[in-house]
Amino acid sequence: MPKKRSGGGLSPTQQAAKFLGVSVLAGAVLAGIALPAVGALGLAAKGSVESFDELPANMKTPPLSQRTTILDADGGQIATVYSRDRTVVPLKDISPYLQKAIVAIEDSRFYQHGAVDLKGVLRALNKNAQTGGVSEGASTLTQQYVKNVFIEEAGDDPTKVAQATQQTIGRKIRELKYAIQVEEELGKKKILENYLNITFFGQQAYGVEAAAQRYFSKSAKDLSVEQAALLAGIVQSPSRYDPVNDEAEATKRRNTVLQRMAAVGDISRAQAADAMKAPLGLKVSKPKNGCITAVKGAGFFCDYVREVFLTDPVFGKSKEQRAKVWNQGGLTIRTTMDPQSQNAAQRSIKDHVYKSDEVATAASIVQPGTGKILAMGQSRPYGFKKNETQINLSVDQSMGGGMGYQPGSTFKPIVAAAALEDGMPANKVYSSPYRMAYPSPVSACDGKRWMNDPNSPAKLQNENSSEVGPYDMREATAKSVNTYYVQMISDIGICPVTTMAKKMGVVRADGDKMPQVPSIALGTQEMSPLTMANAYATFASRGMYCTPIAIESVNRRVGDKTTSLEVPKSTCSRAMSENTADTINTLLKGVVEDGTGTKAGLGSRPSAGKTGTTDERYAAWFVGYTPNMAGAVWVGDPAHKRKMSGITIGGRSYGKVFGGEVPGPIWRDMMSGALEGKPVENFNSVHIPDSKPRDRGDDDGDGGRDDGGNGDDGGDDGFIGGLVGGNNGGGGDEPTPSFSIPEGFIRGQGNGGNGNGGRFG
């Protein structure tokens, strides 16, 4: 049995109301209601209008909701989104057959009568009285248009929709008053155009252009006579005459329209006969709505654009105002997404991490100096099926993302930048023992201090027992030595680091404040890939931080007019001196050239970056950049349950996952593709004097690294404020974290906790 949906016919109550409405209208018209100056109607029943003259004289016509098109930076379509699938077209772009068909079947005297068709009312009244039911209505096209305006204004509010369609005499009189106004102001041609653009044709299609595309995959201007008759017939009851679900009923209705067109002289009877023999000839296109339809794997970028629109005050002062503009649609949004970069990101992700893997990856690319987001992708596609998700793993929770992930040692360059800005020399040496207690006290903001617990001091250690200082900043950064960076933050204090992080746009993904604890130096605070990519873009742009942006321009079409909307602009500010940024660039070039990030190198193209591996290997990172592009890659379990030891990722088995081993190659391939054909630019390097030579007892010639048997990776990042209790052996064995949470700040600062502890890099 064909599928039926609501709206297929009138209930007995509705039939009675319609019959009564026709009768009242007939009496009202005979009494002279067709003129605006009419006395009281005496309709005191609930839901009626007591005085025709008391009705508002001007009907507010809301702009028709339309589809919104989201484009990439080159103008290619990413996706279409809409609350109602509609594309408004002028009458000249609507097939003459369809114009004639809708008039013939809905209101054949449309061009002869005014707002009310007196002959039609009397004819309907007489016929309905003879049948004892409602076999014929009396609403003109103008009145139907007015009713559709009320429905459009109601939007998706079910209460307002019910009010706009309720079968009461009052509503019919209201429609009549506004119909008179519309007839006087618009004229027949414009009324017909508006009607054809506002009417619902079923299958989520509003207006003739969307209907023509939905049922025949062609424009409304190209419809044949039989196709036009089919669409015109649907209007009376989109569910009953739905050609997709009930071809036989739709065919009968189409033929009725063709017969009517012949009867009023729009086509010959021979034309009608030939058209009635033709098959429906459907070429149905499925509704394509929302970010799930995005191309190039850009579903999450599309979703981010929507979040920007709904949250940025530039698009409306209140959340409700912004939502109204978005839902009304008719927008053409050109974004910052670079198709080459997006394709490169998705291709690299697909090559290295499968969507069915136990862990996922997310990556973002940002343009230094502009804040433009060039790409955003992840291994688990945008969707609702198994191994799919609607959570954007690249962004903060407030923008549709998750709680974030600890960035590990990728946070260390921010500590180094704060130290350099504070006057520390780039060749600063610290003792950097393999294991140590957190120094105490450590100064924090507002004159407060962090204190370690003297009875059970929080401790940390490096990744391998062979990592024993003294180290200078260059070597400690290349090897990601934890104890070096904790000594550094203890020396300069916590406040300069959190201040520098804020200047670089580095915030927790969940929106909470950064705690004033020394373990932040080791990346204990959860952050998003987009945040880290944009922060490193600050180094690439020689110290200028620019807020991230995703939208280049927005054009809004309302009726026949197209206007440009204001869009969010990136604001740039100096986060650090050029010399500090250049020094960091020099340090991080060493990470890629001969440190933990060698597998991320771009060959002859200069690049810099930092690896990161977090507690228990729940996540691994590589964040890096060239002078003209910055990117971040995270790999891990979004649920923070699967440790990345003894795991298969992208069809390859790993004993232990390091930031330089899995995220590094993803970053390398992603950036190589994104930068192909782009100019090769060089960093402004600085000379960092060598520190005094020293003997660290490194007899095996491997630079003091021991990766515990992990082959050529050479170890990655240090074991952080795993807050280790000091019960671990050495010699490259995996340290076993056991930690205590130290007391918080003195002076009533509160807990101040030391992060999650454990292995961080």
Sequence and secondary structure as in RCSB ss.txt:
>XXXX:A:sequence
MPKKRSGGGLSPTQQAAKFLGVSVLAGAVLAGIALPAVGALGLAAKGSVESFDELPANMKTPPLSQRTTILDADG
GQIATVYSRDRTVVPLKDISPYLQKAIVAIEDSRFYQHGAVDLKGVLRALNKNAQTGGVSEGASTLTQQYVKNVF
IEEAGDDPTKVAQATQQTIGRKIRELKYAIQVEEELGKKKILENYLNITFFGQQAYGVEAAAQRYFSKSAKDLSV
EQAALLAGIVQSPSRYDPVNDEAEATKRRNTVLQRMAAVGDISRAQAADAMKAPLGLKVSKPKNGCITAVKGAGF
FCDYVREVFLTDPVFGKSKEQRAKVWNQGGLTIRTTMDPQSQNAAQRSIKDHVYKSDEVATAASIVQPGTGKILA
MGQSRPYGFKKNETQINLSVDQSMGGGMGYQPGSTFKPIVAAAALEDGMPANKVYSSPYRMAYPSPVSACDGKRW
MNDPNSPAKLQNENSSEVGPYDMREATAKSVNTYYVQMISDIGICPVTTMAKKMGVVRADGDKMPQVPSIALGTQ
EMSPLTMANAYATFASRGMYCTPIAIESVNRRVGDKTTSLEVPKSTCSRAMSENTADTINTLLKGVVEDGTGTKA
GLGSRPSAGKTGTTDERYAAWFVGYTPNMAGAVWVGDPAHKRKMSGITIGGRSYGKVFGGEVPGPIWRDMMSGAL
EGKPVENFNSVHIPDSKPRDRGDDDGDGGRDDGGNGDDGGDDGFIGGLVGGNNGGGGDEPTPSFSIPEGFIRGQG
NGGNGNGGRFG
>XXXX:A:secstr
     S SS  HHHHHHHHHHHHHHHHHHHTTTTSS   B    STTS SBGGGS S          EEEE TTS
 EEEEE SSB     GGGS HHHHHHHHHHH TTTTTS SS HHHHHHHHHHHHHHTS S     HHHHHHHHHH
HHHHTT HHHHHHHH   HHHHHHHHHHHHHHHHHH HHHHHHHHHHH B STTBBSHHHHHHHHHSS GGG  H
HHHHHHHHHTT TTTT TTT HHHHHHHHHHHHHHHHHTTSS HHHHHHHHHS           SGGG STT HH
HHHHHHHHHHH GGG SSHHHHHHHHHH  EEEEE   HHHHHHHHHHHHHH  TTSSSEEEEEEE TTT BEEE
EEESS BSSSTT BSS TTS GGGT  S B  GGGGHHHHHHHHHHTT  TT EE   SEEE  S EE GGG EE
   SSS  EEE SSTT  S EEHHHHHHHT HHHHHHHHHHH HHHHHHHHHHTT   TTS      GGGGG  S
 B HHHHHHHHHHHHTTTEEE  B EEEEEEEETTEEEEE      EEE S HHHHHHHHHHHHHHHHHSTTGGG
  TTS  EEEEEE GGGSEEEEEEEETTEEEEEEEE TTS   SEEEEETTEEEEE  TTTTHHHHHHHHHHHHH
TTS                     SSSTT   SS GGG   S        S    TT            BTTTTB
    TT S   
